[in-house]
């Protein structure tokens, strides 16, 4: 986020393990991580849902706040789940073997 890198989520639940078992599709992790923009649109803070509330994410660097530029007016002072910005794919259903380079491109 701080460097402006693209992020994607890839569910691999449909890939069978060595026992030919698959797991059920879990929740979208981008629904539990987010960003909050300050009212001036000059900083964003990483946030996470802790099961009850949205709180500042403190697992990275010394600070979870980053300077940003050219923030759209409707984002200023608001928070968004990362799923608002980043897509999640299903490896099997979305044919990850063939399409992965398009997802990250």
C-alpha positions in Angstrom: 0.0 0.0 0.0 2.7 2.5 0.9 4.6 1.9 -2.4 1.4 1.7 -4.4 1.9 -1.9 -5.3 -1.0 -3.9 -6.7 -2.5 -6.7 -4.4 -4.6 -9.7 -5.3 -6.1 -12.5 -3.3 -6.0 -16.1 -4.6 -8.2 -18.7 -3.0 -6.5 -22.1 -3.4 -9.2 -24.0 -1.5 -10.2 -25.9 -4.6 -6.8 -27.5 -5.1 -6.9 -31.0 -3.7 -4.3 -32.0 -1.1 -2.3 -35.2 -1.2 -5.3 -37.1 0.1 -7.5 -35.6 -2.7 -9.4 -33.5 -0.2 -10.3 -29.9 -0.6 -11.4 -27.3 1.9 -14.4 -25.1 1.7 -14.0 -21.6 0.4 -13.1 -19.3 3.3 -14.0 -15.6 3.7 -12.4 -12.9 1.6 -9.4 -11.7 3.6 -9.7 -8.3 2.0 -13.1 -7.9 3.9 -11.1 -7.8 7.2 -8.4 -5.4 6.2 -8.9 -1.8 5.1 -7.7 1.8 4.9 -8.9 5.0 6.5 -8.2 8.3 4.8 -7.8 11.4 6.9 -10.2 14.3 6.2 -7.5 16.2 4.3 -6.8 13.3 2.0 -3.1 13.4 2.8 -2.7 10.2 4.9 -4.1 6.7 5.0 -4.0 4.4 7.9 -4.2 0.6 7.6 -7.0 -0.9 9.7 -8.2 -4.4 10.4 -11.4 -5.9 11.8 -10.7 -7.5 15.1 -14.1 -9.4 15.2 -15.9 -6.5 16.9 -14.4 -3.2 15.7 -12.1 -1.7 13.1 -8.8 -0.9 14.7 -5.5 0.4 13.5 -3.3 -2.3 12.1 0.0 -2.3 13.9 1.8 -5.4 12.5 3.8 -3.5 9.9 6.7 -0.9 10.3 6.6 1.5 13.2 3.4 3.1 11.9 0.5 2.1 9.8 0.0 5.6 8.4 1.3 6.6 5.0 1.3 9.9 3.1 -0.8 9.8 -0.1 -1.5 12.2 -3.0 -4.4 12.9 -5.2 -7.0 11.3 -3.0 -10.5 11.5 -4.5 -12.9 13.8 -2.5 -15.3 10.9 -1.7 -12.5 8.9 0.0 -11.4 11.7 2.3 -12.4 11.1 5.9 -13.8 7.6 5.1 -12.7 4.0 5.5 -12.8 1.2 3.0 -12.3 -2.5 3.1 -9.5 -3.6 0.8 -12.0 -5.7 -1.1 -13.3 -2.3 -2.4 -9.9 -1.9 -4.2 -8.5 -5.4 -4.8 -10.0 -8.4 -6.4 -9.9 -12.0 -5.1 -9.7 -14.9 -7.5 -10.5 -18.6 -7.2 -7.5 -20.6 -8.6 -9.5 -23.5 -10.1 -12.7 -21.7 -11.1 -10.9 -18.6 -12.5 -8.3 -20.9 -14.3 -5.3 -19.5 -12.4 -2.9 -21.7 -14.3 -3.8 -19.8 -17.5 -4.8 -16.4 -16.1 -2.4 -15.7 -13.3 -0.2 -13.4 -15.4 -3.3 -11.3 -16.3 -4.3 -11.1 -12.6 -0.9 -9.6 -11.6 -0.4 -7.6 -14.8 
